[in-house]
Structures are given as structure tokens and as C-alpha cells.
Amino acid sequence: MKGIGASPGIAIGKVIVKKDPKIELEEKKIKDVQAEIQKLKDNLIKSQNEIKIIYEKTKKNIGEEEAKVFAAHMMILEDPEMCGQIEAKIEEDQVNAEWAVKEVAEMFIEMFKSMDNEYMRERAADIKDVTGRVIRNLLGVKIIDLSNLEEEAIVVAEDLTPSDTAQMDKVKVLGFVTKIGGRTAHSAIMARTLGIPAVVGIGQEFESIKSGDNLVFDGKEGIVFVNPEEEVLNKFREKKKEFEELTEKLKTFIGKESKTKDGIKVELSANIGTPNDVDSIVKNDGEGIGLYRTEFLYMDRERFPTEEEQFEAYKIVAQRMEGKPVVIRTLDIGGDKDLPYMDFPQEMNPFLGYRAIRLCLDRKDIFKTQLRALLRASAYGNIKIMFPMISSIEELRQAKKVLEEVRIELRKEEVCFNEGMEVGMMVEVPAVAIMSDVFAKEVDFFSIGTNDLIQYTTAVDRGNKDIAHLYNQFHPALLRLIKIVIDNGHREGIWVGMCGEVAGDPKMIPLLIGMGLDEFSMSPASILKARWIISGISKQAMEEKAQKIIKFATAEEVKRELEKVQIS
């Protein structure tokens, strides 16, 4: 069976199916309303205390960033809107507490599920997790404790909550498989942090898996085998051995230069969303930050972050990187990323609409606040500013004009900032790639955003499952655009980086070296593997191969040729 590879690694073992007790809730009329409300309050406090323990454990064993989800869970239980509605339902309808929790929770869950934004849809799972805990406590129901399994097992479940994943015993839980879910779910993110192999979204085939079955799966490819034949089992044992050996081998690349066999150095940087992600960069020996996604500062809150809040966040990252480059992308909101406190227009094609630099140039109050914070923070490290979603030279010039206005303001206020700070732009629109010779004259660097460049070049919505097979990083048209951008950047003496998923793709890295890419920015966990690949190839040899590959007519030809590349 096939699912979504959520966390890399090979898992081999016996299954334990985690099925929470089926709770059949009934609406019951009560006589003592105040006693029922007190019962609710007692169990809200009990649930909060349980979540607090999980929060502390997660913070200690996994990391502060991962623990934030449980801080949010505690806030849900303190939310006067939701808790007030539950109490009101008990009082007005004179119903039992667990029924009131269920009814109000379902309303909130449906509200979040109906949102266009994937990030906000995922928050429905948080409400389900929290309110499910409250209901179980009200009823005195116990569930399987994944932190205390009797023996090693692969956990199979319809879904796993963030609290399930955070409490997993890393020794006993060999991996997990779920019926639903995606790579952006909290459970998937935590699995990658914990190093637990995981496959999610296997669909209805989940029903055929039973406790005690033998299971093997590849957490990268999303391939799952139930009760496999010995031949398949041996193949996976070999893959597991190779994965573990490679993991150990990659550790030897910590502290080494990112350099090809023929001595060409490149920069391996990381993509981050919050200051806490710097820990992972340090752990994986990243050489900088190639993309700091600032929109996460604006999410999960009820108002825009202030200049001071942003300044502190940027300053912390700049200082912790100790002079290494920190490329910070200005606000890229819109498309699939909305803000609950900002009204966005309803659009037929939001990815092509009111978003990123278009929004910022329209709302200069928001834009200037961020630019002031960025400039102030530049006095504390090697910060570079990058504008997203530029589609015309006029937009770039307007953005630079606003930046200059902010510089003038800060000079008048005698506020220190780096006068020589580099200013660059993302190349994610085909029009810009084609005219990159013009844009290169007006910026200090390019960073190619392949996630959007692929969908705009191929006219494929990357979130549409029905046409996902057409969203292809090996498309020859994409490769030609990348080559054009790199060459035009170099002709004007600027460096060219890449911060999309393609930059960390093991198959694409050798080709990008051959094309002359200067900087690769990827998930921190991909850095050491990328360094190993780069150290095992010759740039000169890959230049010759790249010239051949970009003339191919099909993505399949490109992929086949790249699979022949030997890392030595």
C-alpha cells in the first residue's frame, strides 16, 4: 500500500493498532446545572495539568519549538469563547458536560476545517485532540499509553494527535502509520524531529492491518508492506542497514567544507520559520540561513506583531548565527497562508492574487513596520533582505523605494543599522526568470523559489492531488529557466541561491552544481546528506552532463540520467 512519506527511515516490526475506545455519547438531561458546570471545570483543570506535563516533557526531550503546540493546547482550554459556549450549553439546554463539549467542539472543528488555508485546517486537529481529552476525563476513559509500551512495535492508527507523538517511547516505537494526515501535521513534524519513521494518509487500506501483523515500510517513499514475503523482508532489512550506515557516515561531515571533488565551494544553508529552528541548524552544521519565513511570526495570534516583537525575533537569529548569513524574506502572506485577523478577498486563484509583495506594497504600514525591525536587527549580524513574489521591475523598484524611505527615517532617528546590507529577491515567477538579466542589475542576489516556480511554469496547482503527478521538478522547462537565472546572475556579478524543495533533493543537487548554483537552502536535516553528495562529485563533470540534460524533451529522461550519477 502507498501513503505519504512523512518521516524518513525504514521500519520493520510487529503491529500494535492504536484504537481509542469507541465513545458513544448520549445527550442526557440534568437537574443540578451548577454541579455539572463544576464537574466540567474540574476536568478542564485535570486536562490542563496533563497537557502541562506533556509540554514540559516535549520541551525537554524534543525542543521548545515542538512544545509550543501544547502551549497552544493549554490556551484552548483557557479560551473564554469556547469554554463559555460549553458552560452556556450546559446551562441553557440542561445537558451533561461531555455532550456540551462534543457539540461545541464539533462546531469549532468544522469552522477550522472549512478554511482555505492548510495551516488553519490543521488546527482543527488540535481542537479535536484537546476536547477529546476533556471528554475522556469526564467519562473516566483510559487510552493506550505510547510512552510505556511493553515491547517494540510499529504503531498503526487512524490518526495520531500531537500529544500521542510527543509521548512516544523512541526505543519501543519503531515507526508509525496512519490512515489520514499529511506532511504538515504536527505529528509528522514531531516524527521527523524525533527521528521516528512515519507514513501517513494510507487511506481505507488501513482497515486491513491488524495487531500482531508484520509490517515493513519506507518513511521516505511512503511504501508499506503488510506480512511481506521473505524476499521483501530481506530487501527492507538491507535498506534499513544502508540507511543506518549512511546516517552514521553523514555525522563525519560535520565541520567539513561544502566542496566538490575538484575544489569548488558552495554554501549549504537552511530554511527556518522561527528563532527556535536555529538549534537544528547548529546541530546539522548549516553554513547560514537561506530562507527565514517571517510569516510564522504573524500566525497563531490575534493581531499583527509589533515592530519590537519582530526586531527581537530577527535579532535573536542574527546573534545566534554569529556572523553567518541570514536571508530574511519579507512577509509572504496570502495564497494558502491567511491571517485570522486580516480580511483577505475571496479569489478564484489566490496563488495568483493578492499576496506577498503585492499585499505589502498595498499595505505600506505593515511593510514599513517589518522593514524597520529588519534594518534595526541588521546591526546585530549578517542579515540580508529578500523580497518575494516579484513579477515586474516596477514592483522591485517600489519595494526598494519603501526600504530607502525606512532607511532615511532611521537615520533621522539616529538608529543604527547595517548601511551595506544586501538586498535580494526571490525568482519564482517565469516572467522574472526570463528577464533575470534586467533584474540582476538591481539586486545583490537571487534566490530561486522552486515550489512556486514549478507550479507557475507548468500551470499545476501544487495542492491539487488529482494533478500532483504533473508537478515535476525534473521538467526540462524548469531546468532551462533555472539555468537562465544562474547565468544572468553571474554575468552581473551577483550570487544565486535556491530555497525551494528542489535545493535539498539528492537527485537534483549534482545537476544544480553543474549549472553553477552558489547557495543551497533546505531543511536543516538535509544539510549533511547534501554535503556528502557534493563532496563526491566533480563540478566539471556535472557541467558537461548539465549541458546535455537541459536539452532533453521529457522529465523522465532527465530523471533517468540523474539516477546514473555516481557519488564517490
Secondary structure, DSSP 8 states (H G I E B T S, - for coil): -B-EEEE-SEEEEEEEEE----------B-S-HHHHHHHHHHHHHHHHHHHHHHHHHHHHHT-HHHHHHHHHHHHHHH-HHHHHHHHHHHHHH-B-HHHHHHHHHHHHHHHHHTSS-HHHHHHHHHHHHHHHHHHHHHHT-----TTS-SS-EEEEES---HHHHHT--TTTEEEEEESS--TTSHHHHHHHHHT--EEE--GGGGGG--TT-EEEEETTTTEEEES--HHHHHHHHHHHHHHHHHHHHHHTTTT---B-TTS-B-EEEEEESSGGGHHHHHHTT---EEEEEGGGGTSSSSS---HHHHHHHHHHHHHHTTTSEEEEE----BTTB--TTS-----S-GGGSS-HHHHHHH-HHHHHHHHHHHHHHGGGSEEEEEE-S--SHHHHHHHHHHHHHHHHHHHHTT----TT--EEEEE-SHHHHHTHHHHTTS-SEEEE-HHHHHHHHHT--TT-GGGGGG--TT-HHHHHHHHHHHHHHHHTT-EEEE-SGGGG-TTHHHHHHHHT--EEEE-GGGHHHHHHHHHTS-HHHHHHHHHHHTT-SSHHHHHHHHHT----
